[in-house]
Amino acid sequence: MTTERRAQGGGVMTLTVPSHPKFLYVIRSALYPIIIDSGFSKKDARKIILAVDEACSNIIKYAYEGDPAKSITLVVTADAGRIAIQLKDLGKKTDPSKIAPRKLEDVRPGGLGTHFMGAVFDTVRYDTEQDQGTVLTLVKEKR
């Protein structure tokens, strides 16, 4: 695991963790104070963290097909009232045209991660232009 963090109250934090579900706790724990310091409420912080957790779970499940030996890099850019989160993987490329949340009326476990991301963030963008993997960018503006 590697981390890099700038001064509190804004700036950039980079965190790289293994692609094992037990390390999602590290991401959640690192995000919370940054979100709060950026002026978001505790309720918004919980929603943002849940959506990021879902995105990371999707990386583990789909991009890495459950391989815990890979890594997920989180880059957080935070300012007063705005947070941008990039999740970078080196796994199977995502086809953004095939990503869609299932209908909420279809009650069953799983499949709501993209719904949460779209409901929580103002911007959800998948970039597959690099040679390998996907960069998911999530942006939230404080209202």
CNS distance restraints for C-alpha pairs under 8 A (distance, minus, plus):
assign (resid   1 and name CA) (resid  15 and name CA) 7.32 0.50 0.50
assign (resid   1 and name CA) (resid  16 and name CA) 5.39 0.50 0.50
assign (resid   1 and name CA) (resid  17 and name CA) 4.84 0.50 0.50
assign (resid   1 and name CA) (resid  18 and name CA) 6.86 0.50 0.50
assign (resid   2 and name CA) (resid  14 and name CA) 7.90 0.50 0.50
assign (resid   2 and name CA) (resid  15 and name CA) 5.69 0.50 0.50
assign (resid   2 and name CA) (resid  16 and name CA) 5.18 0.50 0.50
assign (resid   2 and name CA) (resid  17 and name CA) 7.01 0.50 0.50
assign (resid   3 and name CA) (resid  13 and name CA) 7.33 0.50 0.50
assign (resid   3 and name CA) (resid  14 and name CA) 5.55 0.50 0.50
assign (resid   3 and name CA) (resid  15 and name CA) 4.42 0.50 0.50
assign (resid   3 and name CA) (resid  16 and name CA) 6.49 0.50 0.50
assign (resid   4 and name CA) (resid  13 and name CA) 5.53 0.50 0.50
assign (resid   4 and name CA) (resid  14 and name CA) 5.04 0.50 0.50
assign (resid   4 and name CA) (resid  15 and name CA) 6.49 0.50 0.50
assign (resid   5 and name CA) (resid  11 and name CA) 7.87 0.50 0.50
assign (resid   5 and name CA) (resid  12 and name CA) 6.11 0.50 0.50
assign (resid   5 and name CA) (resid  13 and name CA) 4.25 0.50 0.50
assign (resid   5 and name CA) (resid  14 and name CA) 6.41 0.50 0.50
assign (resid   6 and name CA) (resid  10 and name CA) 7.67 0.50 0.50
assign (resid   6 and name CA) (resid  11 and name CA) 5.60 0.50 0.50
assign (resid   6 and name CA) (resid  12 and name CA) 5.71 0.50 0.50
assign (resid   6 and name CA) (resid  13 and name CA) 6.28 0.50 0.50
assign (resid   7 and name CA) (resid  11 and name CA) 6.54 0.50 0.50
assign (resid   8 and name CA) (resid  34 and name CA) 7.85 0.50 0.50
assign (resid   8 and name CA) (resid  37 and name CA) 7.52 0.50 0.50
assign (resid   9 and name CA) (resid  34 and name CA) 7.98 0.50 0.50
assign (resid   9 and name CA) (resid  37 and name CA) 6.00 0.50 0.50
assign (resid   9 and name CA) (resid  38 and name CA) 6.67 0.50 0.50
assign (resid   9 and name CA) (resid  78 and name CA) 7.68 0.50 0.50
assign (resid   9 and name CA) (resid  79 and name CA) 6.76 0.50 0.50
assign (resid   9 and name CA) (resid  80 and name CA) 7.31 0.50 0.50
assign (resid  10 and name CA) (resid  38 and name CA) 7.16 0.50 0.50
assign (resid  10 and name CA) (resid  77 and name CA) 7.27 0.50 0.50
assign (resid  10 and name CA) (resid  78 and name CA) 4.92 0.50 0.50
assign (resid  10 and name CA) (resid  79 and name CA) 4.52 0.50 0.50
assign (resid  10 and name CA) (resid  80 and name CA) 6.98 0.50 0.50
assign (resid  11 and name CA) (resid  77 and name CA) 5.69 0.50 0.50
assign (resid  11 and name CA) (resid  78 and name CA) 5.61 0.50 0.50
assign (resid  11 and name CA) (resid  79 and name CA) 6.74 0.50 0.50
assign (resid  12 and name CA) (resid  75 and name CA) 6.96 0.50 0.50
assign (resid  12 and name CA) (resid  76 and name CA) 5.49 0.50 0.50
assign (resid  12 and name CA) (resid  77 and name CA) 4.52 0.50 0.50
assign (resid  12 and name CA) (resid  78 and name CA) 6.49 0.50 0.50
assign (resid  13 and name CA) (resid  74 and name CA) 7.93 0.50 0.50
assign (resid  13 and name CA) (resid  75 and name CA) 5.73 0.50 0.50
assign (resid  13 and name CA) (resid  76 and name CA) 5.12 0.50 0.50
assign (resid  13 and name CA) (resid  77 and name CA) 6.66 0.50 0.50
assign (resid  14 and name CA) (resid  73 and name CA) 7.05 0.50 0.50
assign (resid  14 and name CA) (resid  74 and name CA) 5.63 0.50 0.50
assign (resid  14 and name CA) (resid  75 and name CA) 4.46 0.50 0.50
assign (resid  14 and name CA) (resid  76 and name CA) 6.40 0.50 0.50
assign (resid  15 and name CA) (resid  27 and name CA) 7.73 0.50 0.50
assign (resid  15 and name CA) (resid  73 and name CA) 5.68 0.50 0.50
assign (resid  15 and name CA) (resid  74 and name CA) 5.12 0.50 0.50
assign (resid  15 and name CA) (resid  75 and name CA) 6.52 0.50 0.50
assign (resid  16 and name CA) (resid  71 and name CA) 6.56 0.50 0.50
assign (resid  16 and name CA) (resid  72 and name CA) 5.60 0.50 0.50
assign (resid  16 and name CA) (resid  73 and name CA) 4.21 0.50 0.50
assign (resid  16 and name CA) (resid  74 and name CA) 6.17 0.50 0.50
assign (resid  17 and name CA) (resid  23 and name CA) 6.46 0.50 0.50
assign (resid  17 and name CA) (resid  26 and name CA) 7.96 0.50 0.50
assign (resid  17 and name CA) (resid  27 and name CA) 7.99 0.50 0.50
assign (resid  17 and name CA) (resid  71 and name CA) 5.53 0.50 0.50
assign (resid  17 and name CA) (resid  72 and name CA) 5.48 0.50 0.50
assign (resid  17 and name CA) (resid  73 and name CA) 6.52 0.50 0.50
assign (resid  18 and name CA) (resid  23 and name CA) 6.67 0.50 0.50
assign (resid  18 and name CA) (resid  68 and name CA) 6.37 0.50 0.50
assign (resid  18 and name CA) (resid  69 and name CA) 6.33 0.50 0.50
assign (resid  18 and name CA) (resid  70 and name CA) 5.75 0.50 0.50
assign (resid  18 and name CA) (resid  71 and name CA) 4.28 0.50 0.50
assign (resid  18 and name CA) (resid  72 and name CA) 6.24 0.50 0.50
assign (resid  19 and name CA) (resid  23 and name CA) 7.26 0.50 0.50
assign (resid  19 and name CA) (resid  60 and name CA) 5.80 0.50 0.50
assign (resid  19 and name CA) (resid  64 and name CA) 7.80 0.50 0.50
assign (resid  19 and name CA) (resid  66 and name CA) 7.87 0.50 0.50
assign (resid  19 and name CA) (resid  67 and name CA) 6.92 0.50 0.50
assign (resid  19 and name CA) (resid  68 and name CA) 4.69 0.50 0.50
assign (resid  19 and name CA) (resid  69 and name CA) 6.35 0.50 0.50
assign (resid  19 and name CA) (resid  70 and name CA) 5.22 0.50 0.50
assign (resid  19 and name CA) (resid  71 and name CA) 4.79 0.50 0.50
assign (resid  19 and name CA) (resid  72 and name CA) 5.89 0.50 0.50
assign (resid  20 and name CA) (resid  24 and name CA) 7.49 0.50 0.50
assign (resid  20 and name CA) (resid  60 and name CA) 7.08 0.50 0.50
assign (resid  20 and name CA) (resid  66 and name CA) 7.76 0.50 0.50
assign (resid  20 and name CA) (resid  67 and name CA) 7.55 0.50 0.50
assign (resid  20 and name CA) (resid  68 and name CA) 4.54 0.50 0.50
assign (resid  20 and name CA) (resid  69 and name CA) 7.58 0.50 0.50
assign (resid  21 and name CA) (resid  57 and name CA) 7.11 0.50 0.50
assign (resid  21 and name CA) (resid  60 and name CA) 7.61 0.50 0.50
assign (resid  23 and name CA) (resid  27 and name CA) 6.95 0.50 0.50
assign (resid  24 and name CA) (resid  28 and name CA) 6.28 0.50 0.50
assign (resid  24 and name CA) (resid  53 and name CA) 6.62 0.50 0.50
assign (resid  24 and name CA) (resid  56 and name CA) 7.38 0.50 0.50
assign (resid  25 and name CA) (resid  29 and name CA) 6.02 0.50 0.50
assign (resid  26 and name CA) (resid  30 and name CA) 6.10 0.50 0.50
assign (resid  27 and name CA) (resid  31 and name CA) 6.14 0.50 0.50
assign (resid  27 and name CA) (resid  53 and name CA) 7.91 0.50 0.50
assign (resid  27 and name CA) (resid  74 and name CA) 7.92 0.50 0.50
assign (resid  28 and name CA) (resid  32 and name CA) 6.36 0.50 0.50
assign (resid  28 and name CA) (resid  49 and name CA) 5.95 0.50 0.50
assign (resid  28 and name CA) (resid  53 and name CA) 7.17 0.50 0.50
assign (resid  29 and name CA) (resid  33 and name CA) 7.73 0.50 0.50
assign (resid  30 and name CA) (resid  34 and name CA) 7.25 0.50 0.50
assign (resid  31 and name CA) (resid  35 and name CA) 6.14 0.50 0.50
assign (resid  31 and name CA) (resid  49 and name CA) 7.03 0.50 0.50
assign (resid  32 and name CA) (resid  36 and name CA) 6.29 0.50 0.50
assign (resid  32 and name CA) (resid  45 and name CA) 6.29 0.50 0.50
assign (resid  32 and name CA) (resid  46 and name CA) 7.87 0.50 0.50
assign (resid  32 and name CA) (resid  49 and name CA) 7.26 0.50 0.50
assign (resid  33 and name CA) (resid  37 and name CA) 5.93 0.50 0.50
assign (resid  34 and name CA) (resid  38 and name CA) 6.20 0.50 0.50
assign (resid  34 and name CA) (resid  78 and name CA) 7.13 0.50 0.50
assign (resid  35 and name CA) (resid  39 and name CA) 6.89 0.50 0.50
assign (resid  35 and name CA) (resid  40 and name CA) 5.95 0.50 0.50
assign (resid  35 and name CA) (resid  45 and name CA) 5.90 0.50 0.50
assign (resid  35 and name CA) (resid  78 and name CA) 7.62 0.50 0.50
assign (resid  35 and name CA) (resid  83 and name CA) 7.13 0.50 0.50
assign (resid  36 and name CA) (resid  40 and name CA) 5.17 0.50 0.50
assign (resid  36 and name CA) (resid  41 and name CA) 6.44 0.50 0.50
assign (resid  36 and name CA) (resid  42 and name CA) 6.82 0.50 0.50
assign (resid  36 and name CA) (resid  45 and name CA) 6.70 0.50 0.50
assign (resid  37 and name CA) (resid  80 and name CA) 7.67 0.50 0.50
assign (resid  38 and name CA) (resid  78 and name CA) 6.25 0.50 0.50
assign (resid  38 and name CA) (resid  79 and name CA) 5.65 0.50 0.50
assign (resid  38 and name CA) (resid  80 and name CA) 4.58 0.50 0.50
assign (resid  38 and name CA) (resid  81 and name CA) 5.46 0.50 0.50
assign (resid  38 and name CA) (resid  82 and name CA) 6.59 0.50 0.50
assign (resid  38 and name CA) (resid  83 and name CA) 7.18 0.50 0.50
assign (resid  39 and name CA) (resid  80 and name CA) 5.96 0.50 0.50
assign (resid  39 and name CA) (resid  81 and name CA) 5.48 0.50 0.50
assign (resid  39 and name CA) (resid 142 and name CA) 7.48 0.50 0.50
assign (resid  40 and name CA) (resid  44 and name CA) 5.97 0.50 0.50
assign (resid  40 and name CA) (resid  45 and name CA) 6.37 0.50 0.50
assign (resid  40 and name CA) (resid  81 and name CA) 6.80 0.50 0.50
assign (resid  40 and name CA) (resid 142 and name CA) 6.46 0.50 0.50
assign (resid  41 and name CA) (resid  45 and name CA) 6.11 0.50 0.50
assign (resid  42 and name CA) (resid  46 and name CA) 6.23 0.50 0.50
assign (resid  43 and name CA) (resid  47 and name CA) 6.46 0.50 0.50
assign (resid  44 and name CA) (resid  48 and name CA) 6.10 0.50 0.50
assign (resid  45 and name CA) (resid  49 and name CA) 6.06 0.50 0.50
assign (resid  46 and name CA) (resid  50 and name CA) 6.09 0.50 0.50
assign (resid  47 and name CA) (resid  51 and name CA) 6.23 0.50 0.50
assign (resid  47 and name CA) (resid 120 and name CA) 6.56 0.50 0.50
assign (resid  48 and name CA) (resid  52 and name CA) 6.21 0.50 0.50
assign (resid  48 and name CA) (resid 120 and name CA) 6.36 0.50 0.50
assign (resid  48 and name CA) (resid 121 and name CA) 7.62 0.50 0.50
assign (resid  49 and name CA) (resid  53 and name CA) 5.97 0.50 0.50
assign (resid  50 and name CA) (resid  54 and name CA) 6.20 0.50 0.50
assign (resid  50 and name CA) (resid 116 and name CA) 7.80 0.50 0.50
assign (resid  51 and name CA) (resid  55 and name CA) 6.27 0.50 0.50
assign (resid  51 and name CA) (resid 113 and name CA) 6.61 0.50 0.50
assign (resid  51 and name CA) (resid 114 and name CA) 8.00 0.50 0.50
assign (resid  51 and name CA) (resid 116 and name CA) 5.46 0.50 0.50
assign (resid  51 and name CA) (resid 117 and name CA) 5.03 0.50 0.50
assign (resid  51 and name CA) (resid 120 and name CA) 7.08 0.50 0.50
assign (resid  52 and name CA) (resid  56 and name CA) 6.17 0.50 0.50
assign (resid  52 and name CA) (resid 117 and name CA) 7.46 0.50 0.50
assign (resid  53 and name CA) (resid  57 and name CA) 6.13 0.50 0.50
assign (resid  54 and name CA) (resid  58 and name CA) 6.22 0.50 0.50
assign (resid  54 and name CA) (resid 113 and name CA) 5.00 0.50 0.50
assign (resid  54 and name CA) (resid 114 and name CA) 7.79 0.50 0.50
assign (resid  54 and name CA) (resid 116 and name CA) 7.94 0.50 0.50
assign (resid  54 and name CA) (resid 117 and name CA) 8.00 0.50 0.50
assign (resid  55 and name CA) (resid  59 and name CA) 6.36 0.50 0.50
assign (resid  55 and name CA) (resid 113 and name CA) 6.48 0.50 0.50
assign (resid  55 and name CA) (resid 114 and name CA) 7.51 0.50 0.50
assign (resid  55 and name CA) (resid 117 and name CA) 7.67 0.50 0.50
assign (resid  56 and name CA) (resid  60 and name CA) 6.31 0.50 0.50
assign (resid  56 and name CA) (resid  72 and name CA) 7.64 0.50 0.50
assign (resid  56 and name CA) (resid  87 and name CA) 7.61 0.50 0.50
assign (resid  57 and name CA) (resid  61 and name CA) 6.09 0.50 0.50
assign (resid  58 and name CA) (resid  62 and name CA) 5.62 0.50 0.50
assign (resid  58 and name CA) (resid  63 and name CA) 7.28 0.50 0.50
assign (resid  58 and name CA) (resid 113 and name CA) 7.70 0.50 0.50
assign (resid  59 and name CA) (resid  63 and name CA) 4.87 0.50 0.50
assign (resid  59 and name CA) (resid  64 and name CA) 6.30 0.50 0.50
assign (resid  59 and name CA) (resid  72 and name CA) 7.93 0.50 0.50
assign (resid  59 and name CA) (resid  89 and name CA) 7.11 0.50 0.50
assign (resid  59 and name CA) (resid  91 and name CA) 7.93 0.50 0.50
assign (resid  60 and name CA) (resid  64 and name CA) 5.11 0.50 0.50
assign (resid  60 and name CA) (resid  65 and name CA) 6.18 0.50 0.50
assign (resid  60 and name CA) (resid  66 and name CA) 5.28 0.50 0.50
assign (resid  60 and name CA) (resid  67 and name CA) 7.05 0.50 0.50
assign (resid  60 and name CA) (resid  68 and name CA) 7.63 0.50 0.50
assign (resid  61 and name CA) (resid  65 and name CA) 4.79 0.50 0.50
assign (resid  61 and name CA) (resid  66 and name CA) 5.04 0.50 0.50
assign (resid  62 and name CA) (resid  66 and name CA) 7.44 0.50 0.50
assign (resid  62 and name CA) (resid  92 and name CA) 7.37 0.50 0.50
assign (resid  63 and name CA) (resid  89 and name CA) 7.42 0.50 0.50
assign (resid  63 and name CA) (resid  90 and name CA) 7.74 0.50 0.50
assign (resid  63 and name CA) (resid  91 and name CA) 4.58 0.50 0.50
assign (resid  63 and name CA) (resid  92 and name CA) 4.47 0.50 0.50
assign (resid  63 and name CA) (resid  93 and name CA) 6.63 0.50 0.50
assign (resid  63 and name CA) (resid  94 and name CA) 7.22 0.50 0.50
assign (resid  63 and name CA) (resid 133 and name CA) 7.57 0.50 0.50
assign (resid  64 and name CA) (resid  68 and name CA) 7.91 0.50 0.50
assign (resid  64 and name CA) (resid  70 and name CA) 7.13 0.50 0.50
assign (resid  64 and name CA) (resid  91 and name CA) 5.19 0.50 0.50
assign (resid  64 and name CA) (resid  92 and name CA) 6.59 0.50 0.50
assign (resid  70 and name CA) (resid  90 and name CA) 7.83 0.50 0.50
assign (resid  71 and name CA) (resid  89 and name CA) 6.68 0.50 0.50
assign (resid  71 and name CA) (resid  90 and name CA) 7.66 0.50 0.50
assign (resid  72 and name CA) (resid  87 and name CA) 6.74 0.50 0.50
assign (resid  72 and name CA) (resid  88 and name CA) 5.81 0.50 0.50
assign (resid  72 and name CA) (resid  89 and name CA) 5.28 0.50 0.50
assign (resid  73 and name CA) (resid  86 and name CA) 7.86 0.50 0.50
assign (resid  73 and name CA) (resid  87 and name CA) 5.70 0.50 0.50
assign (resid  73 and name CA) (resid  88 and name CA) 5.02 0.50 0.50
assign (resid  73 and name CA) (resid  89 and name CA) 6.68 0.50 0.50
assign (resid  74 and name CA) (resid  85 and name CA) 6.88 0.50 0.50
assign (resid  74 and name CA) (resid  86 and name CA) 5.63 0.50 0.50
assign (resid  74 and name CA) (resid  87 and name CA) 4.76 0.50 0.50
assign (resid  74 and name CA) (resid  88 and name CA) 6.47 0.50 0.50
assign (resid  75 and name CA) (resid  85 and name CA) 5.73 0.50 0.50
assign (resid  75 and name CA) (resid  86 and name CA) 5.02 0.50 0.50
assign (resid  75 and name CA) (resid  87 and name CA) 6.62 0.50 0.50
assign (resid  76 and name CA) (resid  83 and name CA) 7.07 0.50 0.50
assign (resid  76 and name CA) (resid  84 and name CA) 5.73 0.50 0.50
assign (resid  76 and name CA) (resid  85 and name CA) 4.58 0.50 0.50
assign (resid  76 and name CA) (resid  86 and name CA) 6.43 0.50 0.50
assign (resid  77 and name CA) (resid  83 and name CA) 5.84 0.50 0.50
assign (resid  77 and name CA) (resid  84 and name CA) 5.13 0.50 0.50
assign (resid  77 and name CA) (resid  85 and name CA) 6.48 0.50 0.50
assign (resid  78 and name CA) (resid  82 and name CA) 5.97 0.50 0.50
assign (resid  78 and name CA) (resid  83 and name CA) 4.51 0.50 0.50
assign (resid  78 and name CA) (resid  84 and name CA) 6.40 0.50 0.50
assign (resid  79 and name CA) (resid  83 and name CA) 6.39 0.50 0.50
assign (resid  81 and name CA) (resid 141 and name CA) 5.85 0.50 0.50
assign (resid  81 and name CA) (resid 142 and name CA) 4.66 0.50 0.50
assign (resid  81 and name CA) (resid 143 and name CA) 7.81 0.50 0.50
assign (resid  82 and name CA) (resid 139 and name CA) 7.41 0.50 0.50
assign (resid  82 and name CA) (resid 140 and name CA) 5.76 0.50 0.50
assign (resid  82 and name CA) (resid 141 and name CA) 4.51 0.50 0.50
assign (resid  82 and name CA) (resid 142 and name CA) 5.91 0.50 0.50
assign (resid  83 and name CA) (resid 139 and name CA) 5.81 0.50 0.50
assign (resid  83 and name CA) (resid 140 and name CA) 5.43 0.50 0.50
assign (resid  83 and name CA) (resid 141 and name CA) 6.67 0.50 0.50
assign (resid  84 and name CA) (resid 137 and name CA) 6.98 0.50 0.50
assign (resid  84 and name CA) (resid 138 and name CA) 5.66 0.50 0.50
assign (resid  84 and name CA) (resid 139 and name CA) 4.32 0.50 0.50
assign (resid  84 and name CA) (resid 140 and name CA) 6.48 0.50 0.50
assign (resid  85 and name CA) (resid 137 and name CA) 5.70 0.50 0.50
assign (resid  85 and name CA) (resid 138 and name CA) 5.07 0.50 0.50
assign (resid  85 and name CA) (resid 139 and name CA) 6.32 0.50 0.50
assign (resid  86 and name CA) (resid 135 and name CA) 6.41 0.50 0.50
assign (resid  86 and name CA) (resid 136 and name CA) 5.47 0.50 0.50
assign (resid  86 and name CA) (resid 137 and name CA) 4.44 0.50 0.50
assign (resid  86 and name CA) (resid 138 and name CA) 6.32 0.50 0.50
assign (resid  87 and name CA) (resid 135 and name CA) 5.61 0.50 0.50
assign (resid  87 and name CA) (resid 136 and name CA) 5.10 0.50 0.50
assign (resid  87 and name CA) (resid 137 and name CA) 6.57 0.50 0.50
assign (resid  88 and name CA) (resid 133 and name CA) 7.32 0.50 0.50
assign (resid  88 and name CA) (resid 134 and name CA) 5.94 0.50 0.50
assign (resid  88 and name CA) (resid 135 and name CA) 4.52 0.50 0.50
assign (resid  88 and name CA) (resid 136 and name CA) 6.51 0.50 0.50
assign (resid  89 and name CA) (resid 133 and name CA) 5.19 0.50 0.50
assign (resid  89 and name CA) (resid 134 and name CA) 5.61 0.50 0.50
assign (resid  89 and name CA) (resid 135 and name CA) 6.63 0.50 0.50
assign (resid  90 and name CA) (resid 132 and name CA) 5.35 0.50 0.50
assign (resid  90 and name CA) (resid 133 and name CA) 3.92 0.50 0.50
assign (resid  90 and name CA) (resid 134 and name CA) 6.72 0.50 0.50
assign (resid  91 and name CA) (resid 132 and name CA) 6.74 0.50 0.50
assign (resid  91 and name CA) (resid 133 and name CA) 4.70 0.50 0.50
assign (resid  91 and name CA) (resid 134 and name CA) 7.39 0.50 0.50
assign (resid  92 and name CA) (resid 132 and name CA) 7.50 0.50 0.50
assign (resid  92 and name CA) (resid 133 and name CA) 5.69 0.50 0.50
assign (resid  92 and name CA) (resid 134 and name CA) 7.81 0.50 0.50
assign (resid  93 and name CA) (resid 128 and name CA) 6.33 0.50 0.50
assign (resid  93 and name CA) (resid 132 and name CA) 6.88 0.50 0.50
assign (resid  93 and name CA) (resid 133 and name CA) 4.81 0.50 0.50
assign (resid  93 and name CA) (resid 134 and name CA) 5.60 0.50 0.50
assign (resid  94 and name CA) (resid 126 and name CA) 7.70 0.50 0.50
assign (resid  94 and name CA) (resid 128 and name CA) 6.88 0.50 0.50
assign (resid  94 and name CA) (resid 133 and name CA) 7.52 0.50 0.50
assign (resid  94 and name CA) (resid 134 and name CA) 6.32 0.50 0.50
assign (resid  95 and name CA) (resid  99 and name CA) 6.89 0.50 0.50
assign (resid  95 and name CA) (resid 128 and name CA) 7.95 0.50 0.50
assign (resid  96 and name CA) (resid 126 and name CA) 6.31 0.50 0.50
assign (resid  99 and name CA) (resid 114 and name CA) 7.63 0.50 0.50
assign (resid 100 and name CA) (resid 114 and name CA) 6.63 0.50 0.50
assign (resid 100 and name CA) (resid 115 and name CA) 7.81 0.50 0.50
assign (resid 101 and name CA) (resid 111 and name CA) 6.47 0.50 0.50
assign (resid 101 and name CA) (resid 112 and name CA) 5.90 0.50 0.50
assign (resid 101 and name CA) (resid 113 and name CA) 7.28 0.50 0.50
assign (resid 101 and name CA) (resid 114 and name CA) 5.25 0.50 0.50
assign (resid 101 and name CA) (resid 115 and name CA) 5.12 0.50 0.50
assign (resid 102 and name CA) (resid 106 and name CA) 7.04 0.50 0.50
assign (resid 102 and name CA) (resid 111 and name CA) 6.19 0.50 0.50
assign (resid 102 and name CA) (resid 112 and name CA) 6.70 0.50 0.50
assign (resid 102 and name CA) (resid 115 and name CA) 7.75 0.50 0.50
assign (resid 112 and name CA) (resid 116 and name CA) 6.26 0.50 0.50
assign (resid 113 and name CA) (resid 117 and name CA) 6.30 0.50 0.50
assign (resid 114 and name CA) (resid 118 and name CA) 6.14 0.50 0.50
assign (resid 115 and name CA) (resid 119 and name CA) 6.11 0.50 0.50
assign (resid 116 and name CA) (resid 120 and name CA) 6.00 0.50 0.50
assign (resid 117 and name CA) (resid 121 and name CA) 5.83 0.50 0.50
assign (resid 117 and name CA) (resid 124 and name CA) 7.08 0.50 0.50
assign (resid 117 and name CA) (resid 138 and name CA) 7.85 0.50 0.50
assign (resid 118 and name CA) (resid 122 and name CA) 7.27 0.50 0.50
assign (resid 118 and name CA) (resid 123 and name CA) 7.61 0.50 0.50
assign (resid 118 and name CA) (resid 124 and name CA) 6.59 0.50 0.50
assign (resid 120 and name CA) (resid 140 and name CA) 7.45 0.50 0.50
assign (resid 121 and name CA) (resid 138 and name CA) 6.15 0.50 0.50
assign (resid 121 and name CA) (resid 139 and name CA) 5.62 0.50 0.50
assign (resid 121 and name CA) (resid 140 and name CA) 4.88 0.50 0.50
assign (resid 121 and name CA) (resid 141 and name CA) 7.95 0.50 0.50
assign (resid 122 and name CA) (resid 138 and name CA) 7.58 0.50 0.50
assign (resid 122 and name CA) (resid 139 and name CA) 5.75 0.50 0.50
assign (resid 122 and name CA) (resid 140 and name CA) 5.25 0.50 0.50
assign (resid 122 and name CA) (resid 141 and name CA) 6.89 0.50 0.50
assign (resid 123 and name CA) (resid 137 and name CA) 7.42 0.50 0.50
assign (resid 123 and name CA) (resid 138 and name CA) 5.54 0.50 0.50
assign (resid 123 and name CA) (resid 139 and name CA) 4.98 0.50 0.50
assign (resid 123 and name CA) (resid 140 and name CA) 6.94 0.50 0.50
assign (resid 124 and name CA) (resid 136 and name CA) 7.17 0.50 0.50
assign (resid 124 and name CA) (resid 137 and name CA) 5.82 0.50 0.50
assign (resid 124 and name CA) (resid 138 and name CA) 4.85 0.50 0.50
assign (resid 124 and name CA) (resid 139 and name CA) 6.85 0.50 0.50
assign (resid 125 and name CA) (resid 136 and name CA) 5.71 0.50 0.50
assign (resid 125 and name CA) (resid 137 and name CA) 5.13 0.50 0.50
assign (resid 125 and name CA) (resid 138 and name CA) 6.69 0.50 0.50
assign (resid 126 and name CA) (resid 134 and name CA) 6.68 0.50 0.50
assign (resid 126 and name CA) (resid 135 and name CA) 5.87 0.50 0.50
assign (resid 126 and name CA) (resid 136 and name CA) 4.64 0.50 0.50
assign (resid 126 and name CA) (resid 137 and name CA) 6.48 0.50 0.50
assign (resid 127 and name CA) (resid 134 and name CA) 5.64 0.50 0.50
assign (resid 127 and name CA) (resid 135 and name CA) 5.04 0.50 0.50
assign (resid 127 and name CA) (resid 136 and name CA) 6.30 0.50 0.50
assign (resid 127 and name CA) (resid 137 and name CA) 7.93 0.50 0.50
assign (resid 128 and name CA) (resid 132 and name CA) 7.69 0.50 0.50
assign (resid 128 and name CA) (resid 133 and name CA) 6.51 0.50 0.50
assign (resid 128 and name CA) (resid 134 and name CA) 4.84 0.50 0.50
assign (resid 128 and name CA) (resid 135 and name CA) 6.63 0.50 0.50
assign (resid 129 and name CA) (resid 134 and name CA) 7.80 0.50 0.50
assign (resid 130 and name CA) (resid 134 and name CA) 7.40 0.50 0.50
